[in-house]
Amino acid sequence: MSKRARPPIITLTTDFGLRDYFVGSIKGVILQALPKARLIDISHEIPRHDIISGAFVVNEVCRYFPSGTVHLAVVDPGVGTVRRKIVVSFQGQHFVAPDNGLLTYLVDKAESRVFEIRGNTLLKFEESPTFAGRDHFAPIAAALASGTDPAALGVEIEDAYKISGLAIEKKESKLGGKIVYFDHFGNAITNIKRADLPEKFEIVIAGETLTGLKQNYAEGDEAKVNLIINSSGYLEIFMPEKSVKERLNLELLDVVAVLNVIKSPND
């Protein structure tokens, strides 16, 4: 007996919020094309126009979905302009988004393929100066989830737009990271992995010098700024039950300097 075909999965990540009809309209377009599709809301609370945070969320969440999943991401300050519509294919999953850096992490992966999607016999786009998420990106996601190859929807490209400054920089005994995401609690997540850190190190951020890694949030000193390696493997800056973002007045892409502390002979 053959296994029953699994309904196609489409995830949704936007900065639309839930007050308006926008998310519902996108779901309606997809369900008209694919009534059995499973629509998974990742987040509709990405800060408005915050492409950097949106890029982090899409890249992090994709590791938990099976091959064949389509991820639709719309954080689109340039809606209605000539910016392109792209699909990134990586390890059996497809990512649909405007070509504005929202898929930077996926584009940078060695195994990924990137396609510019254009109107054709399979996709006839209407003019959409204010709602390309509904009128353009939702139909693309539905087509991919139905099994259409992205090569049938557009042309492969190698010049997708990428956000600059997301990669860490290494110079001699110094390593420069960045804050790339703030979670709901005001914790600051960096792009620094545990493997990037030397055995002994100091972190310098917003005039504060930090040392030592906590094993969990409860272990953190409530009166100080603390460090932890979070569940995704990134260096995170936090304060128990407080917002480190507010405490240090942090912003996205603030520099996080890692200093290699050289052991003395008496250590």
N, C-alpha and C positions, 0 to 999 in steps of 0.2 A: 504494500500500500504506500503510495507516495505521500510525502508530507504536504499539508495544506500550505499554499503560498502565503507568505507573511505579508500583511498590508504594508504598503510603502510608508516610511517614516519621513516626515518633514519637520525640522525644528525651526523655530522663529525667534530671532533676536532683533529687537528694535529699540529706538528711543521714543516710541510713540506714547508711552504711558497707557493707561486703561480707561481714562475718562472719556475719550472720544470713540468714534466708530471705526477708526483706522484699522486696528488689529482684526476686528470682526469682518471688515470688508476683504482683507487679504485672505482670511480663512474661507470666506464664501467663494472667492474666485478659485481657490485650490480645490475645494470640495465639489464645485461644479464639474471640474475636469476629472477629479479622482475622488468619488464619493466615499471610498473605503480608506482613504489616507488617514494615518495617525498623525495628528498635529500636536507637537510638543512645544509648549511655551518655555523657552529658556529664560528670557527676561525681556520685559518691555519698559524697564526702568533704567536703561543705560542713560546717563546724564545727556541732556539735549546736545546734539551735534558732537558728542564726545567720541570721536573715531578711535582714539587710543584705547579707551576703556572697552569699546565694542570689539576691537581687534583681540584684546586679551581674553575676553569672555568666549568668543567663538573658538579661539585656538584651544582654550582649556577644556571646553565642554566636549569637543569632538572625540576625545579619546575614550569616552564612555558609551559611544553609540556604535552599532554594528555596521559592517560594510553594507553599502547600498543606501545609507541615510543621506538625505539632502538637507543641507543647512542653509536657510534663507536669512540673511542678515541685512538690515536696512537701517543705517545711520547715515543720513544723506544730506548734508548741508548744501550740496550742489545740485539738488533735484531740479530738473528742467533745463540744465545746462548741457554742454556737449560731452560731459564726462561719460566714459564708456560703461557698458554693462558687462561683467565678467563672471566666469565660472572657473573655479580652481578644483581640479580633481586630484585627490590624494588618498592613497590606500583604500580605494573602493568607495570613498565618500565624495560627494560633490558640494561645493560651497558657492552660493549665489550672492552677489553683492555689487554695489557700484564700485567703479575703479577709482577709489579715493584713499586707499591705504587700509581699508577695513579688513582685508585679507592678507596683510603684510606677512604675518608669521607663516601662513600657509604657502604663500608665493615663494618664500625663502627656503622652503624644504626641498631638498635635492630631488626627491621623487615626484614632485608635483608637476602638473601640466595646467596651463592657463589658456583660457579661450575668451576671445571677445565675442559677445553674442549680438547678432544683428537680426533685424527683421528679415524673414524669409517665408517660404511656403508653409513652414511648420509654425512659425510665430509671426503674426502680423500685429505689430505694435501700433496702438493709437497714440496720438499726441497726448502727452501727460505732463504738463508744466509743473504740477504740484503733487502728484501722487503716483510716481513711478513704481513704488512698492506694490501697489495694487495692480496697475495696468501693465507693467513690464516684468518686474521681478517675480511676482507670484506665478504668472504663466510659465516662466522659465523653470521655476522650481517644480511645477506640476509636470512639465514635459520630461524633466530629468527623472523624477520619481516614477514616471510611467515606463521608464526604461530607455528613453531616447538618449543616444550617445551625444555628449557635448559637441563633438566634432560635426555633428549634423546640424547644430544650431548656430555655429559660428566658425571662426578661424583661430588657430593656435597663435599665441603671441608670446613675446619674451620681454616686453617692456611695461608690464603692469606697474602701476604706481605703488610705491612703498613709503611708509613713514620713516623718515630718517631719525637716527638717534636711539633706536630700540635695542641695538646690540651693545653688549658690554665692551669696554676698551681696556686693553692690558698694556701697561708701560712699566717695564722693570719691576720694581717692588710695589707698584700701585696698580689698582684695578678700579675702573670707573663704571659703576652701574647707574641705573635710572629707576625711579619710581614709575611703574607702568599701570598701577591699578589701586584704587581705594575701595575696600569693601564696605558693606552696610554699617559696620561698626567703627569706621574711620581708621582701620588698620591700613598701613601702607605696604603694598606688595612690590617688591623689586624684581628686576630681571636677572638677579644673581642666584645661581644654583649653589648647592652645598659643595659640589665638586670644584667650583670656581674659587672657593675660599682657601687661603693657606691655613696651615695648622694653627698658627697663632696670628690673630688679626685684630685690628681696630676698625670700626666703622665711623666715618665722619659724615654727618648730615645736619644741615641747618644750624651749624655751630656747635652741635653736640657730638661728643666722642663716646662711642658705645663699645662695650666688649662683652663677650660671653653669650652663649646661646641657652635660652630656656627650653625645657622639655615640653612644656605646655603653657597655656595662657595663665592658669591659676598660679603658676610658679613665678610669674612676673611681679616685679616690685611696683606697687600701685603709685608710688611717688616718683617713679623714674620711667624713662623710655627704655624699652626692652627689645631684644632680638629673638627670633625663633625661625626655624625652618618649617614652613607650613606644609599642609597635606599634599600640596602639588610640587613640593620640593624647592620652593623659592624662599629666599631670605625675606622675612617680613618684619616690619617695625611696628611695635604695638605698646599700648598701655592698658592694663586690666581695667575693664569697665569704663574706659575713657577713649576719646578720639585723639589719636596721635596726629592725625591730619590737622585738627584744630589746635592742638597743643603746640606744634612746631610750625604752624602756618605753611603746610606743605602743599605743593602743586605737582601735577603729573610732569614727568621728565626732569624733576629735580635730581641733581647728581648725588649719588651715594658713593662716597670714596671708601675704598677698602685698602688699608695700609697693612703691609706684611710686617709683623713684629718679629724682628730677628732675635733668636734665642741668645742669651749671654752664656758664657762658658759655665757659669754657676747654676744655670737652670736645671 
